[in-house]
């Protein structure tokens, strides 16, 4: 019996929005052929955990697997990790049991849940989205009916719901069939095949009547099944909740007072803040507190409809709100429906409908967005949304309180310290902490399968941090620290101390700077010969300070289209602010910010430099964001970027001396067995003009030399190292070293 073929690939997050939350892995056609698969057949994926997914074709590199966000989470891995892919046999499930939120459990019938799961594959422990598998649906699937029923049952937020597969019969990879019995854990279940056939056609008809009655009930009852959070539980948003409550109470309960004072008794507000910070939850909670009905319109879902359908959906929501005053019409992620650039024709129709609705007595319009600058400016006029609220990113103290609220109904070990977890989650918003809770729960469940009283421990929460990262850091330009800290960096004591003072102190001890009345440095420039560890230092620094690091190499922000480079700079700093405390690392900054007036690129570089200067010391101050640049050509950088208030701390990273070279050799050879005749200290003294990269390359070449002599070699000898020196030559240029040292003295 031959075993199934398997291939190890590098996991990447799929850039396609079509695949989001669909349980799909996209593979190169050559990989599909090697595995003997056709598109949309199932594969087994092995990461930190085992899962399954549907395999589709992609135009990516053969060595890359493009996974959607849910599949990455199910595997317990992050981008760049290895994943083993192999074919898998999928069985039709006789029964499955799922768990979900209270809202989903009470609002979604098992029949609707079965419709949503048609065409998907999963195993026990997997998280599954309620989004129907509409990329390649099976013949028995009714995608339209599933979407309609889920929208009616849960509301516009149904696309965000996740459920967990807790049991299946049989075990292994399964798919839902029309006869599968679907159970909510401790909840209702669908009729099984035995129930349908055992009593003949009469019972079958009766079961169908009952199911149809449930479906009709779903279509009529659209009230929320789960009460909004109490306002007291809106940790970190209490001030915004107080303001919104006051505005709604005046508009709904004291309109005559506003008229006497010469103000119109209407309310339109825009609530902005990072994705997942709880903007919609804030509006729902406040509306519930003032006894107002809330009618929601999910702008992203509406925006993908045809123009007539989108306008009709908005009008229907307005009509519903006008019939149920006092009411709040909530438009979530409004920038998707009313974008600032190239607004579709339907935007004008929607704006006209909103202008008419906002003057309706006891009707308030509230919109939310994570990108206020991307919202059509016509929406933010005085006749529509004339008030704005901004929700900040949670601080460490707020994250501690949020964790206490999220975990108060969860059995926890007594030694769990939420403060420690909060310190290790910079940039996390409420949605990220909810994902952290879920991942910790899965780890605890796997660890305590047979325990009568399972509990979440500190190890579960800390371990969950390996796979859960903040929403603001979901793109692929994040610098991975690999667990490095400054303690792992040998020698360079002065450089490490300077970096600690300039980068870590402002983020760790802001009170000290405030007490002394000084502003911390906003930026640091690292310069030195190539290959001497500048990027390595940055990784170690980020690991020590537990910082989110956004890395930009060379001229990645350059774009030939007018305005795109500046937009990319603004977006980079915005994302860093949302992930604070964060570091923006500009590698090869001389290519990104050369001296102005000397480039021949139609002024693109000049505009990028101007955008960088504006972000560094513009009107909006940087908070908990530090900018670090690295270069080996500091004289090419625009001088304006090196003035106080910008990249003001300039730190020279010198080439390693004999002692440092010996330390680098020892670090590079920590997994390489060396013979007794190898003296790394003496060797380090002889490697004049060798950079850190050269020293590491020397160890690799020596190991290869030993392998060339014998593939059975067990140690690397001094002779192998001497032989390796013949091919690994020093890369440091004396003229460049002299130039850099002269620049260092001039600074």
C-alpha positions in Angstrom: 0.0 0.0 0.0 1.5 3.3 -1.1 1.3 6.3 1.1 -0.2 9.6 0.0 2.2 12.1 -1.5 2.9 15.2 0.5 4.7 18.4 -0.2 6.1 21.0 2.3 5.3 24.6 1.3 5.7 28.1 2.7 2.4 29.4 4.1 1.3 32.9 3.0 -1.9 34.8 3.7 -4.0 34.9 0.5 -4.2 38.5 -0.8 -7.6 37.7 -2.4 -10.6 39.1 -0.6 -12.7 36.4 -2.4 -11.0 33.7 -0.3 -11.4 35.5 3.0 -12.9 33.2 5.7 -13.8 30.5 3.1 -11.5 27.6 4.2 -9.5 27.7 1.0 -5.8 27.0 0.2 -4.6 28.1 -3.3 -1.7 26.0 -4.8 0.3 26.2 -8.0 -1.0 23.9 -10.7 2.2 22.0 -10.6 1.7 21.3 -6.9 -1.9 20.1 -7.6 -0.6 17.8 -10.4 2.1 16.4 -8.1 -0.5 15.6 -5.4 -2.8 14.1 -8.0 -5.6 16.6 -7.2 -8.2 18.4 -9.3 -9.2 22.0 -8.3 -11.6 22.2 -5.3 -10.7 18.8 -3.9 -9.8 18.6 -0.3 -6.2 18.5 1.2 -4.8 17.8 4.6 -2.7 20.6 6.0 -0.2 20.0 8.8 1.2 23.0 10.8 1.2 23.4 14.5 -2.1 21.6 14.3 -3.8 19.5 11.6 -6.7 20.8 9.5 -8.2 20.4 6.1 -9.2 22.8 3.3 -10.4 23.0 -0.3 -7.5 23.3 -2.7 -7.8 25.7 -5.6 -5.4 26.9 -8.3 -3.2 30.0 -7.9 -0.7 31.8 -10.0 1.7 32.1 -7.0 5.2 30.5 -6.8 5.2 26.7 -6.7 6.7 26.7 -3.2 4.0 28.9 -1.7 0.6 27.9 -0.3 -1.9 30.8 -0.1 -4.2 30.3 2.9 -7.1 32.3 4.0 -7.2 33.8 7.5 -9.4 31.1 9.1 -7.2 28.3 7.7 -4.0 29.9 9.1 -5.7 30.2 12.5 -6.8 26.5 12.4 -3.3 25.4 11.6 -1.9 27.5 14.5 0.8 29.1 12.3 1.7 32.5 11.0 2.9 33.7 7.6 6.2 32.3 6.6 5.8 29.1 8.5 6.0 25.7 6.8 2.9 23.7 6.1 2.7 20.1 4.8 0.1 19.5 2.2 -1.3 16.1 1.2 -4.5 14.6 -0.3 -7.2 13.5 2.1 -10.3 11.4 1.8 -13.4 13.3 2.9 -16.4 11.4 4.4 -20.0 12.6 4.4 -20.8 13.3 8.0 -23.6 11.4 9.6 -23.7 14.1 12.4 -21.7 17.1 13.5 -21.9 19.2 16.7 -20.9 22.8 16.6 -20.4 25.6 19.2 -20.8 29.3 18.6 -21.7 32.6 20.2 -25.0 33.0 22.1 -26.3 35.1 19.2 -25.6 32.5 16.6 -26.8 29.6 18.8 -30.1 31.2 19.5 -30.8 32.9 16.2 -29.6 30.4 13.6 -31.6 27.2 13.2 -29.7 24.0 12.6 -31.4 23.8 9.1 -29.9 27.2 8.2 -26.5 26.2 9.7 -26.5 23.1 7.5 -27.1 25.2 4.4 -24.2 27.5 5.4 -21.8 24.5 5.9 -22.6 22.8 2.5 -19.5 22.5 0.3 -17.0 23.0 3.1 -14.6 20.5 4.6 -13.4 20.5 8.2 -12.2 18.4 11.2 -13.0 18.6 14.9 -11.5 21.7 16.5 -11.6 23.8 13.3 -13.1 27.2 13.3 -15.6 27.7 10.4 -17.1 30.9 9.1 -20.9 31.1 8.4 -20.1 32.5 5.0 -21.4 30.0 2.5 -18.9 28.2 0.2 -19.8 30.2 -2.9 -16.6 29.8 -4.9 -17.4 26.3 -6.1 -20.6 25.3 -4.4 -21.9 21.7 -4.7 -25.1 21.0 -6.6 -27.2 20.5 -3.5 -26.1 23.9 -2.0 -28.4 26.9 -2.0 -26.0 29.8 -1.4 -28.6 32.5 -1.9 -31.0 31.0 0.6 -28.2 30.5 3.1 -27.1 34.1 2.9 -30.7 35.4 3.2 -31.5 33.3 6.2 -28.3 34.2 8.0 -28.8 37.9 7.3 -32.3 37.7 8.6 -31.4 35.7 11.7 -28.3 37.6 12.9 -28.4 40.9 11.1 -25.7 42.6 9.1 -22.9 41.2 11.3 -23.6 37.6 10.2 -20.4 37.5 8.0 -18.3 38.0 11.1 -19.6 35.0 13.0 -17.4 32.0 13.6 -18.4 28.6 14.9 -16.2 25.7 16.1 -16.6 22.0 15.2 -16.7 20.2 18.5 -17.6 16.6 17.4 -18.3 14.7 14.2 -19.4 11.2 13.1 -17.2 9.8 11.7 -13.9 11.3 12.8 -11.4 12.9 10.5 -12.1 15.1 7.5 -15.9 15.4 6.9 -18.3 17.4 4.8 -22.0 18.2 5.4 -24.5 16.3 3.2 -28.3 17.0 2.9 -28.9 14.1 5.4 -26.3 15.2 8.0 -27.7 15.8 11.5 -26.4 19.2 12.6 -26.4 19.9 16.3 -25.8 23.1 18.3 -23.9 22.0 21.4 -26.5 22.1 24.2 -29.0 23.4 21.6 -31.3 22.4 18.8 -30.6 19.9 16.1 -31.8 19.0 12.6 -33.8 15.9 11.9 -31.7 12.9 11.1 -32.2 10.3 8.4 -33.6 7.7 10.8 -36.3 10.2 12.0 -37.2 11.0 8.4 -37.5 7.4 7.1 -38.7 5.4 10.1 -42.2 6.7 10.1 -42.8 6.7 6.3 -44.0 9.6 4.2 -46.3 11.0 6.9 -43.4 11.8 9.2 -41.3 13.1 6.3 -44.0 15.6 5.4 -44.5 16.6 9.1 -40.7 17.2 9.4 -40.8 19.4 6.3 -43.7 21.4 7.7 -41.9 22.0 10.9 -38.7 23.1 9.1 -40.7 25.4 6.8 -42.4 26.9 9.9 -39.0 27.6 11.4 -37.8 29.2 8.2 -40.8 31.5 8.0 -40.3 32.4 11.7 -36.7 33.4 10.8 -37.9 35.6 8.0 -40.4 37.5 10.2 -38.4 37.9 13.4 -35.4 40.1 12.8 -34.9 41.4 16.4 -31.5 40.7 17.9 -31.2 37.5 19.9 -28.4 38.8 22.1 -28.7 42.0 24.2 -26.0 44.6 23.6 -23.3 45.0 26.1 -24.0 47.2 29.1 -22.4 50.6 28.7 -20.4 49.9 31.9 -18.6 47.0 30.0 -17.3 49.4 27.3 -13.8 49.5 28.7 -11.7 52.2 27.2 -14.7 53.9 25.5 -16.6 55.3 28.5 -16.0 58.9 27.5 -17.2 58.3 23.9 -20.2 56.4 25.3 -21.0 59.3 27.6 -20.9 61.8 24.8 -23.0 59.7 22.4 -25.6 59.1 25.2 -25.9 62.8 25.8 -26.4 63.5 22.1 -29.1 60.8 21.7 -30.9 61.8 24.9 -31.1 65.4 23.7 -32.2 64.5 20.2 -34.8 62.0 21.4 -36.1 63.3 24.8 -35.4 67.1 24.8 -35.9 68.3 21.2 -37.8 71.3 22.4 -34.8 72.4 24.4 -32.6 72.3 21.3 -35.2 74.3 19.3 -35.3 77.0 22.0 -31.6 77.4 21.8 -31.6 77.7 18.1 -30.4 74.2 17.2 -32.1 71.6 15.0 -33.1 68.5 17.0 -31.4 66.1 14.7 -28.3 63.9 15.1 -25.7 62.6 12.6 -22.4 61.3 14.0 -19.3 59.5 12.6 -17.5 57.1 14.9 -14.0 56.3 13.8 -11.2 54.1 15.3 -9.0 51.2 14.4 -10.6 48.0 13.0 -11.9 45.8 15.7 -11.9 48.5 18.5 -15.6 48.2 19.1 -17.2 51.0 17.2 -20.4 49.2 16.3 -20.6 47.7 19.8 -20.5 51.2 21.3 -23.4 52.4 19.2 -25.5 49.3 19.9 -24.9 49.6 23.7 -25.7 53.3 23.9 -28.8 52.9 21.7 -30.0 50.1 24.0 -29.3 52.3 27.1 -31.5 55.1 25.8 -34.3 52.6 24.7 -33.8 53.3 21.0 -34.3 50.7 18.2 -31.2 50.1 16.2 -31.4 49.3 12.5 -28.1 48.3 10.9 -26.8 48.5 7.3 -23.5 46.7 6.6 -21.9 49.0 4.0 -19.4 46.5 2.6 -22.2 44.0 1.9 -24.4 46.7 0.4 -21.6 48.1 -1.7 -21.2 44.8 -3.7 -24.9 44.8 -4.7 -26.2 46.3 -8.0 -26.9 50.0 -7.8 -30.6 49.6 -7.6 -30.4 46.9 -5.0 -28.0 48.8 -2.8 -30.1 52.0 -2.9 -33.2 49.9 -2.2 -31.6 48.3 0.8 -30.6 51.7 2.3 -34.2 53.0 1.7 -35.7 49.9 3.3 -33.5 50.4 6.4 -34.5 54.1 6.6 -38.2 53.2 6.3 -37.8 50.6 9.0 -36.1 53.1 11.3 -38.8 55.8 10.6 -41.5 53.3 11.6 -39.8 52.4 14.9 -38.7 55.7 16.4 -36.8 56.5 18.5 -34.3 54.7 16.4 -30.6 54.7 15.4 -29.7 53.9 11.8 -26.2 52.4 12.0 -24.0 52.2 8.9 -21.0 50.1 9.6 -17.7 50.6 7.6 -19.4 53.4 5.6 -16.2 54.1 3.6 -17.0 50.9 1.6 -20.3 52.3 0.4 -19.3 56.0 0.2 -15.6 56.2 -0.7 -13.8 59.5 -1.0 -12.1 58.6 -4.3 -14.2 57.6 -7.3 -17.5 57.4 -5.5 -20.0 55.3 -7.5 -23.2 56.9 -8.9 -25.2 55.1 -6.2 -23.4 57.2 -3.6 -25.3 60.3 -4.6 -28.6 58.4 -4.2 -27.6 57.1 -0.8 -26.6 60.6 0.4 -29.9 62.1 -0.7 -31.8 59.4 1.2 -29.7 60.0 4.3 -30.2 63.8 4.1 -34.0 63.3 4.0 -33.8 60.8 6.9 -31.7 62.8 9.3 -34.4 65.4 9.6 -36.9 62.8 10.7 -37.9 63.4 14.4 -36.3 61.0 16.9 -34.2 59.3 14.2 -30.4 59.5 14.5 -27.9 58.4 11.9 -24.5 57.0 13.1 -21.8 55.7 10.8 -18.6 53.9 11.7 -15.3 53.7 9.8 -11.7 52.7 10.4 -10.6 55.1 7.7 -12.2 58.5 8.2 -10.0 60.1 5.5 -11.4 57.6 3.0 -15.1 58.6 3.5 -16.9 60.7 0.9 -16.5 64.3 2.3 -20.2 65.0 1.3 -21.2 62.6 4.2 -19.3 64.8 6.8 -21.1 68.1 6.0 -23.1 70.0 8.6 -26.4 68.8 7.1 -25.5 65.1 7.6 -22.8 63.7 10.0 -21.8 66.9 11.7 -20.4 65.3 14.8 -17.5 62.9 15.2 -16.2 60.5 17.9 -12.8 58.8 17.8 -12.1 55.6 19.7 -8.5 55.3 20.7 -6.3 52.2 20.6 -6.4 50.4 24.0 -3.5 51.1 26.3 -1.9 48.4 28.4 -4.1 49.2 31.4 -7.3 49.2 29.2 -6.2 45.8 27.7 -5.9 44.5 31.2 -9.5 45.6 32.1 -10.7 44.3 28.7 -9.3 40.9 29.5 -10.9 40.8 32.9 -14.3 41.6 31.3 -13.8 39.0 28.5 -12.7 36.3 30.8 -15.1 36.9 33.7 -17.4 34.0 32.7 -14.5 31.7 31.7 -13.0 29.2 34.2 -9.5 30.4 34.8 -6.5 29.2 36.8 -5.8 31.3 39.9 -2.3 32.2 38.7 -3.4 34.0 35.5 -2.1 37.6 35.5 -4.0 39.7 33.0 -1.5 42.5 33.4 1.3 40.3 32.0 -0.8 39.2 29.1 -1.7 42.9 28.4 1.9 43.9 28.3 2.6 41.3 25.7 -0.3 42.4 23.4 0.7 45.8 22.1 -1.6 47.0 19.3 -4.3 44.5 20.2 -7.9 45.7 20.0 -11.1 44.1 21.4 -11.5 41.8 18.4 -7.9 40.6 18.8 -8.4 39.9 22.5 -11.6 37.9 21.6 -9.5 35.9 19.1 -6.9 35.4 21.8 -9.5 34.1 24.2 -10.8 31.7 21.6 -7.3 30.4 20.8 -6.5 30.0 24.5 -9.8 28.1 25.0 -8.9 25.7 22.1 -5.4 25.1 23.6 -7.0 24.4 27.1 -9.6 22.1 25.6 -6.9 20.1 23.7 -4.8 19.9 26.9 -7.7 18.9 29.2 -9.9 16.6 27.0 -10.8 14.3 29.8 -10.8 16.8 32.7 -14.2 17.3 34.4 -13.4 20.9 35.2 -11.2 22.4 32.5 -9.6 25.8 33.1 -7.6 28.2 31.0 -4.0 28.8 32.4 -1.4 31.4 31.8 0.4 29.0 29.5 -2.7 28.8 27.3 -2.9 32.6 27.0 0.8 33.1 26.4 0.8 30.2 23.9 -2.1 31.7 22.0 0.1 34.8 21.3 2.1 32.6 18.9 -0.7 32.4 16.5 -2.9 35.5 17.2 -1.6 38.8 16.0 -3.2 42.2 16.0 -5.5 43.1 13.1 -3.4 46.2 12.4 -0.4 43.9 11.7 -2.1 41.5 9.4 -0.1 42.4 6.3 3.2 40.7 5.3 5.6 43.6 6.0 6.0 42.8 9.6 9.6 42.1 10.9 9.8 38.8 12.7 12.0 38.9 15.7 12.4 35.1 16.1 12.7 35.5 19.9 15.8 37.6 19.7 16.7 40.1 22.4 19.5 42.5 22.9 21.1 40.0 25.3 21.8 37.8 22.2 23.9 40.6 20.6 27.5 40.2 21.5 29.7 43.2 22.2 28.4 46.6 20.9 27.6 47.8 24.4 27.6 51.5 23.5 25.3 50.9 20.4 22.9 48.8 22.4 22.7 51.4 25.2 22.1 54.3 22.7 19.3 52.3 21.0 17.8 51.4 24.4 17.7 55.1 25.4 16.4 56.4 22.1 13.8 53.7 21.3 12.8 51.8 24.4 12.9 54.4 27.1 10.3 56.7 25.5 7.9 53.8 25.2 8.6 52.2 28.6 9.1 55.3 30.7 6.9 58.1 29.2 6.3 59.5 32.7 10.0 60.3 33.2 10.1 62.3 30.0 7.0 64.2 31.0 8.3 64.8 34.5 11.5 66.4 33.1 9.5 68.3 30.5 11.3 67.0 27.4 10.0 65.4 24.2 11.5 61.9 23.5 13.3 61.5 20.2 11.0 60.6 17.3 13.6 58.8 15.1 17.0 57.1 15.0 19.4 56.6 12.2 21.7 53.5 12.2 24.6 53.6 9.8 27.6 51.5 9.3 29.3 49.2 6.9 27.2 46.6 5.1 26.9 43.2 6.8 27.7 44.5 10.3 24.4 43.7 12.0 22.1 46.7 11.7 19.0 44.7 10.8 20.0 42.1 13.4 20.1 44.9 16.0 16.7 46.1 15.1 15.2 42.6 15.4 16.8 42.2 18.8 15.6 45.6 19.9 12.0 44.8 18.8 12.2 41.5 20.7 13.4 43.2 23.9 10.7 45.9 23.8 8.0 43.6 22.5 7.3 46.1 19.8 5.3 45.7 16.6 7.7 46.4 13.8 6.7 47.5 10.3 9.6 47.1 7.9 10.1 49.0 4.6 13.1 48.1 2.5 14.7 50.5 0.1 12.3 52.2 -2.3 9.3 50.0 -1.7 7.1 53.1 -1.2 8.0 54.6 -4.6 5.2 54.6 -7.1 5.2 56.2 -10.6 1.6 57.3 -10.2 1.1 60.8 -8.8 0.0 60.8 -5.2 0.4 57.0 -4.6 3.8 57.2 -2.9 2.6 59.9 -0.5 -0.6 57.8 0.2 1.6 54.8 1.0 3.7 56.8 3.5 0.5 58.0 5.2 -0.9 54.5 5.3 2.3 53.2 6.8 2.3 55.7 9.6 -1.5 55.2 10.2 -1.0 51.5 10.6 1.9 52.0 12.9 -0.2 54.3 15.1 -3.0 51.7 15.2 -0.4 49.0 16.3 1.4 51.2 18.8 3.8 50.8 20.6 5.3 50.2 17.2 8.5 50.8 15.3 8.8 51.8 11.6 12.0 50.4 10.2 13.2 52.0 7.0 15.9 49.8 5.7 18.2 51.3 3.1 16.7 54.7 3.9 19.1 56.4 1.5 17.1 54.9 -1.4 13.9 56.0 0.1 14.8 59.5 1.1 17.7 60.8 -1.1 18.7 64.4 -1.3 16.0 66.4 -2.9 16.5 68.0 -6.3 19.1 65.4 -7.4 16.9 62.6 -8.6 15.6 62.0 -12.2 12.4 60.2 -11.3 9.9 63.1 -12.0 10.0 64.2 -8.4 8.7 61.0 -6.8 11.6 60.8 -4.3 11.2 64.5 -3.4 7.5 63.9 -2.7 8.3 60.9 -0.5 10.8 62.9 1.5 8.2 65.6 2.0 5.6 63.1 3.1 8.1 61.5 5.6 8.9 65.0 7.0 5.2 65.8 7.3 4.5 62.5 9.2 7.5 62.9 11.5 6.9 66.5 12.7 3.5 67.4 11.2 0.4 68.7 12.9 -0.6 65.3 14.2 2.0 64.2 16.8 3.4 60.6 16.8 2.5 58.7 19.9 4.2 55.5 20.9 5.7 55.2 17.4 9.4 55.4 16.8 11.0 55.6 13.3 14.4 53.9 12.8 16.3 54.1 9.5 19.3 52.1 8.5 21.9 52.8 5.8 25.5 52.3 4.8 25.5 55.6 2.8 24.4 58.3 5.3 25.8 61.1 3.1 23.2 60.4 0.5 20.2 61.0 2.8 18.4 64.3 2.6 19.8 66.5 5.4 16.3 67.7 6.4 15.5 64.2 7.6 18.4 64.3 10.0 17.5 67.5 11.9 16.1 67.5 15.5 12.6 66.3 15.7 13.1 63.8 12.9 15.9 61.1 12.7 17.7 63.1 15.3 19.7 60.3 17.1 22.5 59.2 14.7 24.2 56.0 15.8 27.3 54.5 14.2 27.5 50.7 14.1 31.2 50.0 13.7 32.7 46.9 12.1 33.4 44.1 14.6 36.7 44.0 16.3 38.6 40.8 17.1 36.6 40.1 20.3 33.3 40.8 18.6 34.3 38.6 15.6 35.1 35.7 18.0 31.7 36.1 19.6 30.0 36.1 16.2 31.9 33.0 15.2 30.8 31.3 18.4 27.2 32.3 17.8 27.3 31.1 14.2 28.9 27.8 15.2 26.6 27.0 18.1 25.0 24.1 16.2 28.2 23.1 14.4 30.5 20.5 16.0 34.1 21.9 16.1 37.2 19.9 16.5 39.5 20.5 19.5 42.1 22.2 17.3 39.7 25.1 16.5 40.5 28.3 18.4 37.8 30.8 17.6 39.3 33.6 19.7 42.6 33.4 17.8 40.7 33.1 14.5 38.6 36.2 15.3 41.8 38.2 15.8 43.0 37.2 12.3 39.8 38.1 10.4 40.6 41.7 9.7 38.0 43.5 7.6 35.6 40.6 8.0 32.0 41.8 8.7 29.5 39.8 10.8 28.0 38.4 7.7 31.4 37.3 6.5 32.1 35.5 9.8 28.8 33.6 9.5 29.6 32.7 5.9 33.0 31.4 6.9 31.4 28.9 9.3 29.0 27.7 6.6 31.8 27.3 4.1 33.9 25.4 6.5 31.1 23.0 7.1 30.6 22.5 3.4 34.3 21.9 3.0 34.1 19.1 5.6 31.2 17.7 3.6 33.1 17.8 0.4 35.8 15.7 2.0 33.3 13.2 3.4 29.6 13.2 3.6 30.0 11.2 6.8 32.0 14.1 8.4 31.1 14.8 12.1 33.3 17.7 13.0 34.7 20.9 11.4 38.5 21.2 11.9 40.9 24.2 11.8 42.1 23.0 8.4 38.5 23.3 7.1 38.3 26.8 8.4 41.6 27.7 6.8 40.4 26.3 3.5 37.2 28.2 3.8 39.1 31.5 4.2 40.4 31.0 0.6 36.9 31.4 -0.8 35.2 33.7 1.8 37.1 36.9 1.5 36.6 40.0 3.6 34.0 42.3 2.2 34.7 45.5 4.1 36.2 48.2 1.9 38.9 50.2 3.6 37.9 53.4 1.7 34.3 53.0 2.7 35.3 52.4 6.3 37.4 55.5 6.3 34.5 57.5 4.9 32.1 56.2 7.5 34.5 56.9 10.3 35.1 60.4 9.1 31.3 60.9 8.9 31.0 59.6 12.4 33.6 62.1 13.7 31.8 65.0 11.9 28.6 64.2 13.6 
